[in-house]
């Protein structure tokens, strides 16, 4: 069985692990079925199937992902705002995540590139 995010912050670690393993299906599983991904730059990708396709292309072009420093998580009930600082210190990434009925967390909105 594939690991699930037990905390909002787990999603970042799982994303990096799955990306480095070349697991586009596993990456897409970190998103709700109707999630929105603001990627590629200037575009919006909607839905888990479309996100999987974007992840497949991303994995082909990015040889390695590094775990970046987390920003403080902001919680409000079953919603959380998570993020990381980019490794080069020139931007960040933000996500809105939601607690699922089983207690795990999935991404609802993901903006991976933010100046």
C-alpha positions as CSV (number, residue, x, y, z in Angstrom):
1,X,0.0,0.0,0.0
2,X,1.2,3.5,-0.8
3,X,2.0,5.7,2.2
4,X,-0.5,8.5,2.9
5,X,0.1,11.9,4.4
6,X,-0.7,11.8,8.1
7,X,0.1,15.5,8.5
8,X,-0.1,18.4,6.0
9,X,3.7,18.6,6.0
10,X,4.0,14.9,4.9
11,X,2.7,15.9,1.5
12,X,6.0,17.7,0.7
13,X,8.2,14.8,1.7
14,X,6.0,12.3,-0.2
15,X,6.1,14.5,-3.3
16,X,9.9,14.6,-3.3
17,X,10.2,10.9,-2.6
18,X,7.7,10.0,-5.4
19,X,9.2,12.4,-7.9
20,X,12.7,11.1,-7.3
21,X,11.3,7.5,-7.8
22,X,9.8,8.6,-11.1
23,X,6.3,7.8,-9.8
24,X,3.8,10.1,-11.7
25,X,0.8,8.0,-10.6
26,X,2.0,8.3,-6.9
27,X,2.4,12.0,-7.3
28,X,-1.1,12.4,-8.7
29,X,-2.4,10.4,-5.8
30,X,-1.3,13.2,-3.5
31,X,-4.1,15.4,-5.0
32,X,-7.8,15.4,-4.6
33,X,-9.7,14.2,-7.7
34,X,-10.6,17.7,-8.8
35,X,-7.5,19.5,-7.5
36,X,-6.0,22.5,-9.3
37,X,-2.3,22.7,-10.1
38,X,-0.9,26.1,-11.3
39,X,1.6,24.4,-13.6
40,X,3.2,24.5,-16.2
41,X,4.0,28.2,-15.6
42,X,1.2,30.4,-16.9
43,X,-1.3,27.5,-17.1
44,X,-3.7,25.7,-14.8
45,X,-4.1,21.9,-14.7
46,X,-7.3,20.6,-13.3
47,X,-8.0,17.0,-12.1
48,X,-6.0,14.1,-11.0
49,X,-5.6,12.6,-14.5
50,X,-4.4,15.8,-16.0
51,X,-2.0,16.3,-13.0
52,X,-0.6,12.8,-13.6
53,X,0.2,13.7,-17.2
54,X,1.9,17.0,-16.1
55,X,3.9,15.0,-13.5
56,X,5.0,12.5,-16.2
57,X,6.4,15.4,-18.3
58,X,7.9,17.1,-15.2
59,X,9.8,13.9,-14.1
60,X,11.3,13.6,-17.6
61,X,12.7,17.1,-17.4
62,X,13.8,17.4,-13.8
63,X,16.4,14.7,-12.8
64,X,16.3,15.2,-9.1
65,X,14.1,16.9,-6.5
66,X,15.5,18.2,-3.2
67,X,13.4,18.6,0.0
68,X,13.2,22.4,0.5
69,X,12.7,24.2,3.9
70,X,9.1,24.2,5.0
71,X,7.3,27.4,5.9
72,X,5.0,27.3,9.0
73,X,1.7,25.5,8.3
74,X,-1.5,27.4,8.9
75,X,-4.4,25.2,10.0
76,X,-8.1,26.0,9.9
77,X,-10.2,22.9,10.7
78,X,-9.8,20.4,7.9
79,X,-7.9,22.9,5.7
80,X,-4.3,23.9,5.8
81,X,-1.9,26.2,4.0
82,X,1.5,24.7,3.5
83,X,4.6,25.8,1.6
84,X,8.3,25.7,1.1
85,X,11.0,28.2,0.3
86,X,12.8,27.6,-2.9
87,X,16.3,26.2,-2.6
88,X,17.7,29.3,-4.3
89,X,15.9,31.6,-1.9
90,X,14.2,33.5,-4.8
91,X,10.6,32.3,-4.3
92,X,8.4,29.6,-2.8
93,X,5.7,27.1,-3.3
94,X,2.3,27.1,-1.6
95,X,-0.5,24.5,-1.3
96,X,-4.0,24.4,0.1
97,X,-4.5,20.9,1.5
98,X,-7.5,19.2,3.0
99,X,-7.9,16.4,5.7
100,X,-9.7,13.5,4.1
101,X,-12.4,11.3,5.9
102,X,-9.7,8.7,6.7
103,X,-7.5,11.4,8.4
104,X,-5.0,11.6,5.6
105,X,-4.2,14.9,3.8
106,X,-4.4,15.7,0.0
107,X,-3.6,18.8,-2.0
108,X,-6.5,20.8,-3.3
109,X,-4.7,23.8,-4.8
110,X,-1.0,23.8,-5.6
111,X,1.1,26.7,-6.8
112,X,4.6,25.2,-7.2
113,X,6.3,28.3,-8.5
114,X,5.8,31.7,-6.8
115,X,8.2,34.6,-7.2
